[in-house]
């Protein structure tokens, strides 16, 4: 299959300033979106609790948001989740900033109810009477999400007494079930109690506000992550993309020439910047899946750029009487058919995911689709023209000068033989 006839050439370099200006505008617009409206960071990076709920009846996002706010949750995000090709299941994504179900006051109340003595404090007579040995915790630990409490006892624990101790504290509620609390280590007298998480509390509150006929018993999905862990993930994501770009620059400089590396790196920054800008301006979430998409874009873009660079390098040795710009036109024209087929097939698969995918898959496919289109464009109108400018500006046209020197030496050798 051939989209471009052999020998047909296009003047890409003649229109390079027009497209370089377009690229600069798009990249500048992407940078502006980082400040206004700003990236919509997902729970992965921002921290918080996220629930996906399939409501039993039709309801509006505004009503859900008002109910969540009335429960004491600050600045909730409520997003309708649409499933292409399926009937409306009234699914919503609810995200709140709160993570732990236990505050410091509640933790202190639990320590007192479970008879945990502060370090260095001697037990009083009242304490001995209120706290028998089998209901006197010697150690207590809380999970980061506040949905699990682990206790250790000196004697065989009385689960009924411990269950009674865990009730009656405002904001603390045991999960339903006969085996809660439960002994997890008989040798160490270790007991574990499952509490209702922040997500469980939110769902129970919605059920009381909107009605049991509207809110289901369970959420489809509940996820949470602390703000500190989210910040660490965000920093790690930025570092991973930066490290990938640095190593790619070193590879291009080693594989080709120092003149080629800046153009390849500029194309990568161009592609990732515009793809992120497109995600922000369409109000899509920036999550770990987005970072995976950005790294995929980096790999795809540099692959296409390397193919073009390789053909340019081949033509530099084959064609001795034409300029560097003309060689770039020739090289890109020769690779254009291959680029259309490769990028077109890959983009078509992303379109399928974008149309028929759901949730995170749609955002991943959108980022990759933009990256493929921009990456193909940047190989032609960013990387190659910038390499020609670098050669002309900082190397004095060394690429074409080297050809002329080689040709002159060949002519002199031929004259000497004659």
N, C-alpha and C positions, 0 to 999 in steps of 0.2 A: 504494500500500500504506500503510495507516494502522494503527499499533499503539495509538494513543491517539485517542479520539474528540474531535472539535473541541469546545472549551469545557470539557472535563474538567480539573479542577485537583487538585493534590496539595499537602499541607501539608509541604513540605520543611523550611521554617524552624522549624516546631514541634518537629521532632525533631533539630535541628541540634546541640544539646549532646551528645546521645547519640553521634552519629557523629563529632563533633569529639573526644570522649574516645577513641573507637575509633581515630581517626587518630593521636592523640597516643601511644597505646599501641603502635601498629604502628611509628611513626617512632622511638620510644624503643627498641623491640626491635631495629630495624635498626641504630641507633647502637651498641647493645651488641654486636651481631655483628661490628662492625668491630674490637673488642678481643678478643672470645672467641666463636667460634673464630678470628676474623680472616679477612681476604680471602685467597683462594687465588690468588695472582698467577701469571699465566702467564709463559712465557719472554720474552714481549714486554717485560714490566716488570721481571722479576727477573733476567734474564740466565741463560744456561746453554745446554745442548745438548739437543735434543729429537729423538727418533727414533720413527717409527711403523713397527712391525715386524709382518708377518704370519707367525707361526710355522708350521712345516710340520706340527706335531702338537699335540695338546692339551697345554697346560701351565698351571701355576698362577702367579698374580701373586707369591705368596710365594717360589716357587722362583726366579723371574726376579730379584726384588729381592735375594735372598741371593747370587745369582751376580754381580750388578752390584756389590754391596758388597765381595765377595771380590776384585774387580778393582781396588779402591782408590778407588772413587767414593763420595763422601760423600752421605748422605741422599737416595737416589734416589726418584723418584716413579714408580710403575708402575700404569697405569690400563688396564683392559680397554676396548676400543672395540667397541661393539655396533652392528651395522648392521641396522636393523629390516627385516623381510621377507626377509632373506638368511640362508643357512646360516652356522653359526659358522666364521669364517675364522681364529680364534685370533689376532686382532689386538690388539696392546698398544701403548700410548703410554709410552715410557720417557724420563724427564727427569732430567738430572743437572745439578749446579751448575757443573761444570767446563766451560770453553769452549775454551781454547787447547790444542792438542796438544803445544805446545813450552813447557817451563819455561825459566827463565833458565840453568840448568846445561846443558840441551840446546842452547840457542842459542849459548852460549859454546863448546861442543864442536863445533858446526857451523862456527863462525868459524875455529877452529883447524884442523879437517880441510880446510876450503876455502881455507886459507892466506891468510886476511885478516889483514894486519898492523895492530896497533893504531896509531892516529894518532901520528906523531912517532917511530916505532920504525924503525930501520934494519935491513934484511934481513941475516941472518947467513949464514955459509957452509952451515950445516946446512939452513937455510931454502931457500937457492938450490938445493941438491941435492934436497931433498924436493919442492919446488914448482916445476915448470917453468912458463914464461910462459903456456902455453896451459891450465894448470890452477891458475892463481893468481888468485883473485878479488880485484878491486880495490874492490868494493862488494857488500854483501849486504843484502837486505831481507826481513823476515818478514811474512806476512799476519797480521791480527789473530787469525784462527782457528788459525794455526799449520799450515795445510794447504798452504801454497805458499811456496817460497823463490825469490827472484829474485836472480841474480848478474850482475855486469858484469865483463868481462875486458879487458885491454889488447891481447891477441892473439886470433886465432881459437881458440875454446875446443875442447878435446878432451873430447867428451861421454862417452866410455868412462871416461876418468880421473875425470871429475866424478862419474859414477855410482858409481864405486868409492869415492870420498871420502864419499859420502852413506850408505854402508852401514856397519854395525858399530857404530852409536851407539845405546845403549839408549833405547828409547822412540821412535826415529825410524825410519820405514819408508817406502820409496818405494811409490807406487801401482803396481800391475801395468800393464805396457804397454811396447811397444818404443820409443815416442816420449816417453820420460820419463827424464832431462831432455830439453828441446828448446830450440833456438835460436829466440827470438821476435823478435830484431832482429839481422840479420847485420851491419849497418853499425856498430851500437854494441856488438857482441859480447855481447849480452844473452841470458842463459839462464834458463829457468824450470823448476823441479822441483816436481812435485806429490807431496805427502806424504799419508799416511793421516791423516784428520782425527780429532777426538775421537770422532765418531760411528762412523767406520770401526774405530777401536781398540776401542770398546765392543762392536761387533758381532762382531769377531774374538774378543774375550774370551768373549763369550756362547757362541760356537760351540765354543770349547775347553772350556767348563764344562758346557754342556748337550748338546753333540753336534751334528755336522753334519747329522744327520737331523732335528733339531728347529729349528735356527736357519738361516734362508735366507742366501744369499750377499749379498743386497742388502736394504737397508731400503726401505720404501715411500716414506718421506719423512725427510729429515734437515734440521733447522734449528738455527741457533745465533745468539745475540746476546750481546754483552758486557754486563757489569753496569753500566758507565757509560752506555752507550747505552740500556739498559733504564730506568735512573733518569731520563734525559732524556726518554724517551717517556712515562714516568709523570707527570712534572711538566708536560709539554706537554698531556697528556690532561686533567689537573685544570684547567689554565689555559683550555683550550678550552671546557669546560663552564661555568666561572665567567664567561668573557667572553660566552658565549651568553646566560646568564641576565641579565647586566647590560644588554646591548643590548635584550633582550626587555622588561625593566622600563622602559627609556627609551621604547621604542615604545608600550607600553600607556599610560604617562603622557601621551605626546604625542597618541596616537590617541583616548583617552577622557578620563581625568581622573586627577589625582594620587591620588584615593581608590581607584581601581581597581587601580593598580600593585602595592601590597603583597599583595593577595589573589592576584593572578596569580603573583607570585614565590613566595609561600608554597606555592601549589599545585605549582609546579615543583620546589621543594626536597622537598616531600612525596613527589612521584611518583618522582623520581630516588633519593631515600633508601630508599624501600620497595622499589623494583626492585633496587637493589644489595643490600639486606638479604636479599631472596629468593634472589639469586644466591649469596650467602655461605652462607646456612643450608642450601641444597641442595648445597653443596660444588661449585659450578660455577666454572670458571676466569674470572678477570677479565683480559681481553686487550684488544687494540686493537679487536676486533670488539664487545666489550662497551661500549667507549667510543662506538663508532658507534651502538650500540643506545640508549645513554643520550641522545645528541644527537638521535636520532630521536624518542625519548620526549618530550624537551623541546619539539620542534617540534609533535608531535601534540597534546600536552597543552595548549599555549598556543593552538593553533588552536581546540580545543573550548571553551576558556575565553573566547576572543575572541568566538565565536559567541554564547555566553550573555550576555556583557557587552553586545554590540551590541543584543540583544533587550531587555535591561534598560533600556538608554538610550532605545530607541524607546518603551517603555512608560512611562518617566518623563514623557514629553511628552504621551502619549495619555491616561493615566489620572491625574486630578488629585485624586481624593478618597480614595485608599487609601494605606496606609503603604508604606514602602520594602520591608519584609519581605513584604508581600502582593504587591508588584510582582515581587519575586524569585520567589515561588511561581508567579505567573502566567507569567513569562518562561520559567522552566525547564520548566513543564508544556507550554508551547507548543513548546519545542524538544526535548522528551523523545523523541518519535517519530523525529525526524531523528537524534538521538544514538544511539538503539538500533540503527537500521539501519546507520549509518556505522561505529560501533564494533563491531557484531556481525559485519559482513562482513569488516572488517580483522582482527578477532580470529580468525575462522574460517580465514583464510589462514595465520595464524601457527600455529594448531593443526595444520594440514596439514604445515607445515615441522617442527613439533615431533615429530610422529608418524613421518613418513617421511623427515625430513632426517637428515643424518649429521654427526658431529664438531662443528665450530664453528658450523654452521648451526643445530643444535639449541639451543645456548646463546644464540645471537643471537635465535632465535624465542622462546625462553622469556623473555628479558629484555623483548622487545617485547610479548609477550602480557601479562605482569604490568603493564608500563607503560600499555598501552591500557586495561586494566580499572581500574587505580588512577587514571589520568588522567581517565577519564570520571567516576569517583566524585568526584574532587577538584574538578572543575568545579562540581558540584552542592553538595557538603557541606563544601568548604574555601574555595574562591575567593569564591563569592557570599556566604556567611555572614560571612566575614572583612571583605568590602567593606562590608556593612551595619553591622558593628561599628565599623569605621574611621569611617564617616559619622556614626554616632551618638556615638562617643566623642571624636573630634577635630574634627569639623566641625559639631557641634551639630545633627545631622539636617538638614543643608543641602539634601540631595536633595529631601525632602518639603517643607521650608520654602520652597524656591525655587518649588515648584509652587503653594503657597498664596499667595505674594506675587504671582505671575503671575496667578492667578485673581482676587485682590482688585483688581488694577489693571484687569483686564478688566471686572469688575462696575462699578467706578467710571466707566469710560469709557462703559459702557452707560447708567448713570444720568444722566451728563452729556448724552448725546444726547437722552434722554427729556426 
